[in-house]
Amino acid sequence: MANLITKTTELAMTVTLSYVRKGDVAVDATCGGGYDTAALARAVGPEGRVYAFDIQKKALIMTESRLRSHGISNVRLIRESFVSMSSHIAENSAAAVVFNLGYLPGGDHSITTTAETTAEGLEAALRTIRPGGIVTVVMYDGHEAGAEEKKMVLEWAEALDQSRYHAAYVSMINQEKNPPEILWITKKGRE
Ligand SMILES: C[S@@+](CC[C@H](N)C(=O)[O-])C[C@H]1O[C@@H](n2cnc3c(N)ncnc32)[C@H](O)[C@@H]1O
């Protein structure tokens, strides 16, 4: 296995996929280049479904192309903000909702997630996951909006009711250049 703690996005996805089974529903809240969407789609298999959101046409085109080149067809691509996920996916139904915050690498850096929309999206994600499901958030604080967003996300997570949710936070504490950090939240209770 790869040296997982050195690869934040792989670590985030490896833990996420341990909550996902064949036939499940999963959500990629920010599909970007489609890497996370493809990983979720493989995990749920042809009998499952992934809902992939992004506000940028470019991201949806990139994701669609990645999925096509891997022969993946169990994904619904939605050009909307993740704040509207509740109008597409039933409450308490998804095994996982994944947020990879920030801007599209190689794209327009001004099109980025913000503290305000992310706060709303995370509340929607908590409603969307089933008991036993997971919300995964990969955060970047190397840019101004990202630092503000990360602060908000962590304050929000710290205040979650521990009788309903379990939150865990990973930071690569000795690494320079602001590597991404991970937050996971699981919803307690039986499926
Ligand atoms: C870091 S990239 C995601 C990378 C992606 N997960 C992957 O595997 O390639 C962040 C994406 O979030 C998108 N985004 C920004 N605000 C959004 C919002 N409110 N709803 C959905 N997507 C959003 C951006 O357009 C960008 O493509």
The ligand as a Tripos MOL2 file, in Angstrom:
@<TRIPOS>MOLECULE
LIG
   27    29     1     0     0
SMALL
NO_CHARGES

@<TRIPOS>ATOM
      1 C1        -10.6590   21.3170   -5.4500 C.3       1 LIG1
      2 S1        -11.8700   21.2330   -6.7240 S.3       1 LIG1
      3 C2        -12.5430   19.6070   -6.5580 C.3       1 LIG1
      4 C3        -11.6420   18.4780   -7.0170 C.3       1 LIG1
      5 C4        -12.3820   17.1800   -7.2520 C.3       1 LIG1
      6 N1        -12.9740   16.6260   -6.0760 N.3       1 LIG1
      7 C5        -11.5790   16.1200   -7.9860 C.2       1 LIG1
      8 O1        -11.5940   14.9380   -7.6030 O.co2     1 LIG1
      9 O2        -10.9260   16.4790   -8.9820 O.co2     1 LIG1
     10 C6        -13.1730   22.2450   -6.1020 C.3       1 LIG1
     11 C7        -14.3760   22.3690   -7.0240 C.3       1 LIG1
     12 O3        -15.4510   22.9430   -6.2830 O.3       1 LIG1
     13 C8        -16.2730   23.6140   -7.1970 C.3       1 LIG1
     14 N2        -17.2190   24.4740   -6.4640 N.ar      1 LIG1
     15 C9        -17.0270   25.6960   -5.9330 C.ar      1 LIG1
     16 N3        -18.1430   26.1160   -5.2910 N.ar      1 LIG1
     17 C10       -19.0620   25.1280   -5.4290 C.ar      1 LIG1
     18 C11       -20.4100   24.9530   -4.9830 C.ar      1 LIG1
     19 N4        -21.0300   25.8970   -4.2570 N.pl3     1 LIG1
     20 N5        -21.0610   23.8090   -5.3160 N.ar      1 LIG1
     21 C12       -20.4300   22.8270   -6.0420 C.ar      1 LIG1
     22 N6        -19.1550   22.9410   -6.4830 N.ar      1 LIG1
     23 C13       -18.4790   24.0740   -6.1750 C.ar      1 LIG1
     24 C14       -15.2870   24.3440   -8.0840 C.3       1 LIG1
     25 O4        -15.8900   24.7180   -9.3060 O.3       1 LIG1
     26 C15       -14.1790   23.2790   -8.2390 C.3       1 LIG1
     27 O5        -14.3330   22.5590   -9.4230 O.3       1 LIG1
@<TRIPOS>BOND
     1     1     2 1
     2     2     3 1
     3     2    10 1
     4     3     4 1
     5     4     5 1
     6     5     6 1
     7     5     7 1
     8     7     8 2
     9     7     9 1
    10    10    11 1
    11    11    12 1
    12    11    26 1
    13    12    13 1
    14    13    14 1
    15    13    24 1
    16    14    15 ar
    17    14    23 ar
    18    15    16 ar
    19    16    17 ar
    20    17    18 ar
    21    17    23 ar
    22    18    19 1
    23    18    20 ar
    24    20    21 ar
    25    21    22 ar
    26    22    23 ar
    27    24    25 1
    28    24    26 1
    29    26    27 1
@<TRIPOS>SUBSTRUCTURE
     1 LIG1         1 GROUP 0 **** ****
